[in-house]
Amino acid sequence: MRHLQDKVENFCEKHNLSKSVEARFLDVVSELGELAKEILLNSNYGKKTIENSERLEEEIGDTIFSLIALSNSVDIDMEVALDKVLKKYESRSNNGSIGSVQT
């Protein structure tokens, strides 16, 4: 994932897209909202199976970009973060539940 983080960092530097951490976080939330809207529309509010579309791909791309930019702004290596969470989920699955809510 480091190459993706470098790619986004270089793009942001080239296009002077520096933002505060807070603004980056708001971008992530905004893009997730747009992705949710596209999924709802694409699935007719859950009445049909979601199909791949140009718009869905674009919204996922926007969300990924925003999340990578946020990670870069707080100097978090996304691969390291992912590896840590996979270990956490592995531990949870050994206890019978991989979800975030523990009973």
C-alpha positions in Angstrom: 0.0 0.0 0.0 3.0 2.3 0.4 3.1 2.9 -3.3 -0.6 4.1 -3.2 0.2 6.4 -0.3 3.2 7.8 -2.2 1.1 8.2 -5.3 -1.6 10.2 -3.5 1.0 12.2 -1.6 2.8 13.1 -4.9 -0.5 14.1 -6.5 -1.5 16.3 -3.6 1.9 18.0 -3.6 1.7 18.5 -7.4 -1.7 20.1 -7.2 -1.2 22.0 -3.9 -4.0 20.0 -2.1 -2.7 20.4 1.4 -5.5 20.3 4.1 -5.7 20.0 7.8 -6.3 16.6 9.4 -9.8 17.7 10.3 -10.6 18.7 6.7 -9.2 15.4 5.5 -11.5 13.5 7.9 -14.5 15.5 6.8 -13.6 14.6 3.2 -13.6 10.9 4.2 -17.1 11.2 5.8 -18.4 13.2 2.8 -17.1 10.6 0.3 -18.6 7.7 2.4 -21.9 9.5 2.3 -21.7 9.8 -1.5 -20.8 6.2 -1.8 -23.7 5.2 0.4 -26.1 7.2 -1.8 -24.7 5.5 -4.9 -25.2 2.1 -3.3 -28.8 3.0 -2.3 -29.6 4.2 -5.8 -27.8 1.4 -7.6 -29.6 -1.2 -5.5 -33.0 0.6 -5.6 -32.8 0.9 -1.9 -31.9 -2.7 -1.4 -34.5 -4.1 -3.7 -32.0 -5.4 -6.3 -28.5 -6.7 -6.5 -25.9 -3.9 -6.8 -24.2 -3.9 -10.2 -20.7 -2.5 -11.1 -21.0 0.9 -12.7 -18.8 3.8 -13.6 -20.4 5.9 -10.9 -19.9 3.3 -8.2 -16.3 2.8 -9.2 -15.8 6.6 -9.0 -17.3 6.9 -5.6 -15.2 4.1 -4.3 -12.1 5.7 -5.8 -13.0 9.1 -4.2 -13.4 7.3 -0.8 -10.1 5.5 -1.2 -8.3 8.7 -2.2 -9.7 10.6 0.8 -8.8 7.8 3.3 -5.3 7.6 1.9 -4.9 11.4 2.1 -6.1 11.3 5.7 -3.6 8.5 6.6 -0.8 10.5 4.9 -1.7 13.6 6.9 -1.2 11.8 10.2 1.8 9.8 9.0 0.1 6.4 9.3 1.3 3.5 7.2 -1.9 2.0 5.9 -0.4 -1.5 5.5 0.8 -1.5 9.1 -2.6 -0.3 10.3 -4.3 -3.0 8.2 -2.0 -5.8 9.5 -2.8 -4.7 13.0 -6.5 -4.8 12.5 -6.3 -8.2 10.7 -4.6 -9.6 13.8 -7.3 -8.1 16.0 -10.0 -9.7 13.8 -8.2 -13.0 13.8 -8.1 -12.9 17.6 -11.8 -12.1 17.7 -12.7 -14.9 15.3 -10.9 -17.3 17.6 -13.3 -16.2 20.3 -16.4 -16.7 18.1 -17.1 -13.2 16.8 -15.2 -11.1 14.2 -17.5 -8.1 14.6 -16.7 -4.9 16.3 -19.2 -5.4 19.1 -18.0 -7.8 21.7 -20.6 -9.6 23.8 
